[in-house]
């Protein structure tokens, strides 16, 4: 009896420990040894536009693979163009698996650093750098801008307004693609409309953006579309402040959905946004690189056909009829039935 009691006790203890072991055991998620870095342009990481959108794609990629922010994925902020080469080189010295630079302003710096670090993998967004260790991601900005032009034209026409505006950052062919698409979209549905055009000469100056917006709104602009990065935030601010006072004016955002940036109370001064899916580009190339399929030396084009550009899924300020017409034009462009020019009309 004594030995039987001891045996039962030992079995009970063993079952307790076994149960605890099963209860405490948690599946181990494999974390890949992969590091990706973003070097921002002068707009900064929180520009509510281009840099922020790219970073969001990296964050999404990092979260999907259990990577640690600040260690496995991180960013360096550039305060001036002079920071581009040092920042890119700093990440290259760390031998990150992928270094991403968003913006055509990086073209010269990327070419230089890619030559200095031939084994390093780079991605540049918005321009093409012909190097075997660089993948270039470009966008059909003119196609997406055509769609917001259609929305702006239809909204202005419905509200009895005839003046619209475009605000660019710096006047380069890339930004002129936004202007060209917007103008064609407006004219497709509202040929009589007048479109004011101004360039700030800066992507990181909200005060200049607000001043130019004041100028255009005073000249009668009802809706302004910006392709100016952080500078455009000043335009949105001006539209919001005027609308709050009852002088309803609209802003159209760029690169990401900027609806919340224009909020006042339960409304927003942002009519819609031209989505340039830099987040998708960053996430896609990061995944390809992790999978051993880094597309070095190639140019990847993100267009309406592959959902690289467009308008947000949710557009509270657009009527169902306007959205329907925008979608019709989107289908025509994606199919090739309608070709949008990349060059503004003279």
C-alpha positions as CSV (number, residue, x, y, z in Angstrom):
1,X,0.0,0.0,0.0
2,X,2.8,2.4,0.8
3,X,4.6,1.9,-2.5
4,X,1.2,2.2,-4.4
5,X,0.5,5.6,-2.7
6,X,4.0,6.9,-3.6
7,X,3.5,5.8,-7.2
8,X,0.2,7.5,-7.5
9,X,1.7,10.7,-6.1
10,X,4.6,10.6,-8.5
11,X,2.2,10.1,-11.4
12,X,0.1,13.1,-10.3
13,X,3.1,15.3,-10.1
14,X,4.2,14.2,-13.5
15,X,0.8,15.0,-15.0
16,X,0.8,18.4,-13.4
17,X,4.2,19.3,-14.9
18,X,3.2,17.9,-18.3
19,X,0.0,20.0,-18.2
20,X,1.9,23.1,-17.3
21,X,4.4,22.5,-20.1
22,X,1.7,22.2,-22.7
23,X,-0.2,25.2,-21.3
24,X,2.9,27.4,-21.3
25,X,4.3,26.3,-24.6
26,X,3.6,29.0,-27.3
27,X,4.5,28.6,-31.0
28,X,7.7,30.4,-32.0
29,X,7.2,32.8,-34.9
30,X,10.2,32.7,-37.1
31,X,11.6,36.2,-37.6
32,X,13.7,36.5,-40.8
33,X,17.1,38.1,-40.6
34,X,16.2,41.0,-42.7
35,X,16.8,44.8,-42.3
36,X,15.3,47.6,-44.4
37,X,15.9,51.3,-44.1
38,X,14.2,54.4,-45.5
39,X,16.0,57.7,-46.1
40,X,13.4,60.5,-46.3
41,X,13.6,63.5,-48.6
42,X,13.4,67.0,-47.2
43,X,9.6,66.6,-46.5
44,X,10.3,64.4,-43.5
45,X,8.8,61.2,-42.2
46,X,5.5,62.8,-41.1
47,X,4.8,64.9,-44.2
48,X,1.3,63.3,-44.4
49,X,2.2,62.5,-48.0
50,X,5.0,60.9,-49.9
51,X,7.6,60.0,-47.2
52,X,4.9,59.0,-44.7
53,X,3.2,56.8,-47.3
54,X,6.4,55.0,-48.1
55,X,7.2,54.5,-44.4
56,X,3.7,53.0,-43.9
57,X,4.4,50.3,-46.5
58,X,7.6,49.5,-44.7
59,X,5.9,49.3,-41.4
60,X,3.2,47.0,-42.8
61,X,5.9,44.8,-44.2
62,X,7.8,44.8,-40.9
63,X,4.6,43.9,-39.0
64,X,3.8,41.0,-41.3
65,X,7.2,39.5,-40.5
66,X,7.5,40.2,-36.8
67,X,10.4,42.6,-37.4
68,X,11.4,45.1,-34.8
69,X,11.0,48.8,-35.5
70,X,14.2,50.8,-34.9
71,X,16.3,47.7,-35.4
72,X,15.1,45.7,-38.3
73,X,13.3,48.6,-40.1
74,X,14.1,52.2,-39.5
75,X,14.6,55.6,-41.2
76,X,17.0,58.5,-41.4
77,X,15.4,61.9,-41.9
78,X,17.0,64.3,-44.3
79,X,16.9,68.0,-43.5
80,X,18.5,69.1,-46.8
81,X,19.6,67.6,-50.1
82,X,23.2,67.6,-48.7
83,X,22.1,64.8,-46.3
84,X,21.1,62.4,-49.0
85,X,24.5,60.8,-49.8
86,X,25.6,60.7,-46.1
87,X,22.3,59.1,-45.0
88,X,22.3,56.5,-47.8
89,X,25.9,55.7,-47.1
90,X,25.3,55.3,-43.4
91,X,22.7,52.7,-44.0
92,X,24.9,51.0,-46.6
93,X,27.7,50.9,-44.1
94,X,25.3,48.9,-41.8
95,X,24.8,46.5,-44.7
96,X,21.0,46.6,-44.6
97,X,19.3,44.2,-46.9
98,X,17.4,47.0,-48.7
99,X,17.6,50.8,-48.6
100,X,14.7,52.8,-50.0
101,X,14.8,56.4,-51.1
102,X,11.5,58.1,-52.0
103,X,11.7,61.0,-54.5
104,X,13.3,62.0,-57.8
105,X,15.5,64.5,-55.8
106,X,17.5,61.4,-54.8
107,X,18.6,60.6,-58.4
108,X,22.1,61.9,-58.3
109,X,22.8,60.8,-54.7
110,X,21.5,57.3,-55.4
111,X,23.6,56.9,-58.5
112,X,26.7,57.9,-56.6
113,X,26.1,55.7,-53.5
114,X,25.0,52.7,-55.7
115,X,28.4,52.9,-57.4
116,X,30.2,53.2,-54.0
117,X,28.4,50.1,-52.6
118,X,27.9,47.7,-55.6
119,X,26.8,44.8,-53.3
120,X,24.1,46.9,-51.6
121,X,20.5,46.6,-52.8
122,X,18.7,49.9,-53.3
123,X,15.2,51.0,-54.3
124,X,14.4,54.5,-55.6
125,X,10.9,55.8,-56.0
126,X,9.7,58.3,-58.6
127,X,12.7,58.3,-61.0
128,X,15.0,55.8,-62.8
129,X,18.6,55.1,-61.8
130,X,20.2,52.7,-64.3
131,X,22.3,50.6,-61.9
132,X,22.3,46.8,-61.5
133,X,21.8,47.1,-57.7
134,X,18.9,49.6,-57.9
135,X,15.3,48.9,-58.6
136,X,13.3,51.9,-59.8
137,X,9.6,52.3,-59.0
138,X,7.7,54.8,-61.1
139,X,4.0,55.8,-61.2
140,X,1.5,56.8,-63.8
141,X,0.7,60.0,-61.8
142,X,-1.0,61.6,-64.8
143,X,-3.6,58.8,-64.9
144,X,-4.5,59.2,-61.2
145,X,-4.5,62.9,-61.5
146,X,-6.9,62.7,-64.5
147,X,-9.4,61.0,-62.2
148,X,-9.3,63.7,-59.5
149,X,-9.6,66.2,-62.3
150,X,-12.8,64.6,-63.3
151,X,-14.1,64.6,-59.7
152,X,-13.1,68.3,-59.3
153,X,-14.6,69.3,-62.6
154,X,-17.9,67.6,-61.9
155,X,-18.1,69.0,-58.4
156,X,-17.3,72.5,-59.5
157,X,-19.9,72.3,-62.3
158,X,-22.6,71.0,-60.0
159,X,-21.9,73.8,-57.5
160,X,-21.9,76.5,-60.2
161,X,-18.2,77.3,-59.9
162,X,-15.8,77.6,-62.8
163,X,-12.3,78.2,-61.4
164,X,-10.0,75.5,-60.1
165,X,-6.4,75.4,-59.2
166,X,-3.2,73.3,-59.2
167,X,-0.4,73.8,-56.7
168,X,3.0,72.0,-57.5
169,X,6.1,71.7,-55.3
170,X,9.0,72.1,-57.7
171,X,8.5,72.5,-61.4
172,X,10.0,69.3,-62.9
173,X,8.6,67.0,-65.6
174,X,7.5,64.6,-62.8
175,X,5.3,67.1,-61.1
176,X,4.1,68.4,-64.4
177,X,2.6,65.0,-65.0
178,X,0.2,65.7,-62.1
179,X,-0.7,69.0,-63.6
180,X,-1.2,67.5,-67.1
181,X,-3.5,64.7,-65.9
182,X,-5.5,67.1,-63.6
183,X,-6.1,69.6,-66.4
184,X,-7.2,66.9,-68.9
185,X,-9.5,65.4,-66.4
186,X,-11.2,68.7,-65.6
187,X,-11.5,69.6,-69.3
188,X,-13.0,66.2,-70.1
189,X,-16.1,67.0,-68.1
190,X,-16.0,70.8,-67.8
191,X,-14.4,72.4,-70.9
192,X,-15.3,75.9,-69.8
193,X,-13.4,75.7,-66.5
194,X,-10.4,77.9,-65.8
195,X,-7.4,76.3,-64.0
196,X,-4.9,78.4,-62.1
197,X,-1.4,77.0,-61.8
198,X,1.4,77.9,-59.3
199,X,4.6,76.2,-58.2
200,X,6.1,76.8,-54.7
201,X,9.6,75.8,-55.5
202,X,9.7,73.7,-52.4
203,X,8.3,70.5,-51.0
204,X,8.7,71.2,-47.3
205,X,7.2,74.7,-46.8
206,X,3.6,74.6,-45.6
207,X,3.7,78.4,-45.2
208,X,4.4,78.9,-48.9
209,X,1.6,76.4,-49.7
210,X,-0.9,78.3,-47.6
211,X,0.2,81.7,-49.2
212,X,-0.3,80.3,-52.7
213,X,-3.6,78.8,-51.7
214,X,-4.8,82.1,-50.4
215,X,-3.8,83.7,-53.7
216,X,-5.7,81.1,-55.8
217,X,-8.8,81.1,-53.5
218,X,-8.9,84.9,-53.7
219,X,-8.8,84.6,-57.5
220,X,-11.9,82.5,-57.3
221,X,-10.5,79.0,-57.1
222,X,-13.1,76.6,-55.7
223,X,-11.0,73.4,-55.6
224,X,-7.2,73.1,-55.6
225,X,-5.2,70.0,-56.2
226,X,-1.7,69.8,-54.8
227,X,1.3,67.8,-55.8
228,X,3.6,69.5,-53.3
229,X,4.4,67.1,-50.4
230,X,4.5,68.9,-47.1
231,X,4.0,72.3,-48.8
232,X,0.6,71.1,-49.8
233,X,-0.4,70.8,-46.2
234,X,-0.5,74.6,-46.0
235,X,-3.1,74.5,-48.9
236,X,-5.2,72.0,-47.0
237,X,-5.0,74.2,-43.9
238,X,-6.2,77.2,-45.8
239,X,-9.1,75.3,-47.3
240,X,-10.1,74.0,-43.9
241,X,-9.9,77.4,-42.2
242,X,-12.0,79.0,-44.9
243,X,-14.6,76.3,-44.8
244,X,-14.8,76.5,-41.0
245,X,-15.9,80.1,-41.5
246,X,-18.5,79.3,-44.0
247,X,-16.5,80.1,-47.2
248,X,-16.6,76.6,-48.5
249,X,-13.4,75.7,-50.5
250,X,-12.0,72.3,-51.4
251,X,-8.6,70.7,-51.4
252,X,-7.5,67.5,-53.2
253,X,-4.8,65.6,-51.4
254,X,-2.0,63.6,-53.0
255,X,0.0,60.4,-52.5
256,X,-2.2,59.1,-49.6
257,X,-5.7,59.7,-48.5
258,X,-5.6,63.1,-46.8
259,X,-9.2,63.3,-45.8
260,X,-8.5,63.4,-42.1
261,X,-5.9,66.2,-42.6
262,X,-8.7,68.4,-43.7
263,X,-11.2,67.6,-40.9
264,X,-13.1,70.3,-39.0
265,X,-15.8,69.0,-36.8
266,X,-17.5,66.1,-38.5
267,X,-16.6,67.5,-42.0
268,X,-13.5,67.7,-44.1
269,X,-12.2,70.2,-46.6
270,X,-10.5,67.4,-48.6
271,X,-12.8,66.5,-51.5
272,X,-10.7,63.4,-52.5
273,X,-7.1,62.4,-52.9
274,X,-4.9,61.1,-55.7
275,X,-3.6,57.9,-54.3
276,X,0.0,57.2,-55.3
277,X,0.6,53.8,-53.7
278,X,4.1,54.3,-52.7
279,X,3.2,52.1,-49.7
280,X,2.4,49.3,-52.1
281,X,5.7,49.8,-54.0
282,X,7.8,49.8,-50.8
283,X,6.1,46.7,-49.4
284,X,6.2,44.8,-52.7
285,X,9.9,45.3,-53.3
286,X,10.7,44.6,-49.6
287,X,8.9,41.3,-49.9
288,X,10.5,40.4,-53.3
289,X,14.0,41.1,-51.8
290,X,13.2,39.0,-48.7
291,X,12.1,36.2,-51.1
292,X,15.4,36.4,-53.0
293,X,13.8,38.0,-56.0
294,X,15.3,41.5,-55.8
295,X,14.5,43.1,-59.2
296,X,17.8,45.0,-59.5
297,X,18.3,47.0,-62.7
298,X,14.6,47.0,-63.6
299,X,11.9,49.7,-63.7
300,X,8.6,48.8,-62.1
301,X,5.6,50.9,-63.2
302,X,2.6,51.3,-60.9
303,X,-0.4,52.5,-62.9
304,X,-4.2,52.3,-62.9
305,X,-3.9,48.9,-64.6
306,X,-2.2,47.4,-61.5
307,X,-3.8,49.7,-58.9
308,X,-0.7,51.7,-58.4
309,X,-2.7,55.0,-58.6
310,X,-6.3,56.0,-58.1
311,X,-8.7,57.6,-55.6
312,X,-9.4,56.3,-52.0
313,X,-12.0,53.5,-51.5
314,X,-14.0,55.9,-49.3
315,X,-14.9,59.3,-50.6
316,X,-17.5,60.9,-48.2
317,X,-17.5,64.2,-50.0
318,X,-18.2,62.8,-53.5
319,X,-21.6,61.8,-54.7
320,X,-22.4,58.3,-56.0
321,X,-22.9,59.8,-59.5
322,X,-19.4,61.5,-59.5
323,X,-17.7,58.3,-58.2
324,X,-19.5,56.3,-60.9
325,X,-18.2,58.7,-63.7
326,X,-14.7,58.6,-62.2
327,X,-14.7,54.8,-62.3
328,X,-15.9,54.8,-65.9
329,X,-12.9,56.9,-66.9
330,X,-10.6,54.7,-64.8
331,X,-11.7,51.7,-66.7
332,X,-11.1,53.4,-70.1
333,X,-7.6,54.4,-69.0
334,X,-6.7,51.0,-67.6
335,X,-7.9,49.3,-70.8
336,X,-6.0,51.6,-73.0
337,X,-9.1,53.1,-74.6
338,X,-8.2,56.5,-73.2
339,X,-4.6,57.7,-73.2
340,X,-3.6,60.5,-70.8
341,X,-0.8,62.8,-71.9
342,X,2.1,63.4,-69.4
343,X,2.7,66.9,-70.7
344,X,0.7,70.0,-69.7
345,X,-1.1,71.9,-72.5
346,X,0.7,75.1,-73.4
